């Protein structure tokens, strides 16, 4: 068989190509194998790191969650303590409020007691309003009235207030004094020449002399002004007494005082149930 130079040349060229191809493929295969091993090591390392980091993250999250739960429990405990403190403070405030109210009530009672005591020791007097009320009732019903004050400065002063009230109502008040037998000068008596009390104010009439109705009118007039008086009448006036009359005696005592052995049971019960405002009990 004859040699063909062209075919031989192509065969040599492909032989070289195949050789270099095998050599290149081997190199590539070796590189791929090395790369595969390297990537396996890298994957193993990264997987280990990732697992460790994941475990650390999970532990951290669990630790933070546990700390958060502990903080929440502590906060709840503090809130419970705060609520207890608030309740205790509220109870203390309520107790202090009650004590303040009791103290205010006690101070008010003491103030009322002082006012009542002052009212009892100060001289009797009338306000303009009281005088006007008395005058409105007696106007047109009372004429001449004889005033008999006791020998007491306070009673004499109160007598003048009564006189002004009578005069404002159109009455004609006349002051009756006792003349001293030695000097002939008018004096204030230490007792009345009539069977009336020397304490308080007594309105006196003798219907037989034509002054019937005077007592009722005057008692109503003084009551209209909030003043308590005694009404008394006799068939005939005592000697030396002119009627209708008003006897102004001593200021009444603030309360009745009985020794314990002589205290009537009914009065003792009344005093215990209605003590005067200045009574410390």
Residue pairs with C-beta under 8 A, 6 or more apart in sequence:
109 277
112 277
113 277
113 278
113 279
114 278
115 277
116 276
116 277
116 278
117 254
117 278
120 254
120 278
123 154
123 157
123 158
123 251
124 154
124 157
124 158
124 161
124 251
125 157
125 158
125 161
126 134
126 161
126 162
126 164
126 165
126 225
126 227
129 225
130 165
130 225
130 226
130 227
131 161
131 164
131 165
131 168
131 225
132 168
133 221
133 224
133 225
134 165
134 166
134 168
134 169
134 221
134 222
134 224
134 225
135 165
135 166
135 168
135 169
135 170
136 169
136 224
137 169
137 217
137 220
137 221
137 224
138 166
138 169
138 170
138 171
138 217
138 218
138 221
139 169
139 170
140 170
141 213
141 217
142 166
142 169
142 170
142 171
142 214
142 217
142 218
142 244
143 171
143 172
144 171
144 172
144 173
144 174
144 244
145 166
145 171
145 172
145 173
145 174
145 214
145 244
145 245
145 246
146 173
146 174
146 176
146 241
146 242
146 243
146 244
146 245
146 246
147 159
147 162
147 163
147 173
147 174
147 175
147 176
147 245
147 246
147 248
148 176
148 189
148 192
148 194
148 241
148 245
148 246
148 247
148 248
149 155
149 156
149 158
149 159
149 175
149 188
149 248
150 156
150 188
150 189
150 190
150 191
150 192
150 198
150 247
150 248
150 249
150 250
151 187
151 188
151 189
151 190
152 188
152 249
152 250
154 250
154 251
155 248
155 249
155 250
155 251
156 188
156 248
158 201
158 248
158 251
159 175
159 248
162 173
162 201
162 246
162 248
163 173
163 175
165 225
166 172
166 173
167 173
169 221
176 242
176 245
177 186
177 187
177 188
178 186
178 187
178 188
178 189
179 185
179 186
179 187
180 186
180 187
191 198
192 198
192 247
192 249
193 238
193 239
193 240
193 241
194 204
194 234
194 237
194 238
194 241
194 245
194 247
195 234
195 238
196 202
196 204
196 230
196 232
196 247
196 249
197 230
197 247
197 249
198 249
198 250
199 249
199 250
199 251
199 252
199 253
200 228
200 229
200 230
200 249
200 250
200 251
200 252
201 222
201 227
201 229
201 230
201 246
201 247
201 248
201 249
202 229
202 230
202 231
202 232
202 246
202 247
202 249
203 214
203 215
203 218
203 219
203 222
203 229
203 230
203 231
203 232
203 244
203 245
203 246
204 215
204 232
204 233
204 234
204 237
204 241
204 243
204 244
204 245
204 246
204 247
205 211
205 212
205 214
205 215
205 232
205 233
205 234
205 243
205 244
205 245
206 233
206 234
206 235
206 236
206 237
206 243
206 244
207 233
207 235
208 235
208 236
209 236
209 237
209 243
211 243
211 244
214 243
214 244
215 231
215 232
215 233
215 244
216 231
218 229
218 231
218 244
218 246
219 229
219 231
222 228
222 229
223 229
237 243
237 245
254 276
254 278
255 271
255 276
256 267
256 271
258 264
258 267
275 281
